[in-house]
């Protein structure tokens, strides 16, 4: 089943986000390579593809896991969480309807 991992950043954590980004992306690439990643990306703080110094307000990952517990465990191990970027993370089941 798919699960949505919806994270909100602490304000002012752009530098920490950038430092943890390579490890964060490596985990997403691993999910992609396993055929489990539906979509992933950050929420820019402003209406722009490249928000620059404004940074980001959080992230969304939708991926397939065996259970809600497995999805939560994966989210809890995210480098953005352990480096203090994420203020909160919500994991919940997601049903893909379209396309």
Steps between C-alpha positions, in 0.01 A plus 500: 500500500605858444562735793526879503779643711422865561769698679512857625834677545611705797544861387854604413638153425603546137871449575429178692273384217770560240761319712277193545368501142745249344417233758127581477508468119694172517216346700246622245707364211510163678118499520483599131741223402282251689198622300329629816516879459194669351603864553722709725593863537518807721249780557665831401441780751405734214324452168814408310674187368822638654416683823864593569554631851126471578556125517234241555217434744500122485492195277265242353593140426251245372643151488405137536575320825384167644320670790431829672757399761766448231418838343523669841832330573637618163381856567647501851842411355504791253815716524284812494332378817821405681673827396220713643348620172161339551280637778230239439435199279161344431479159333168372372364255245457635149276359228608589148197555278626705203675493266 
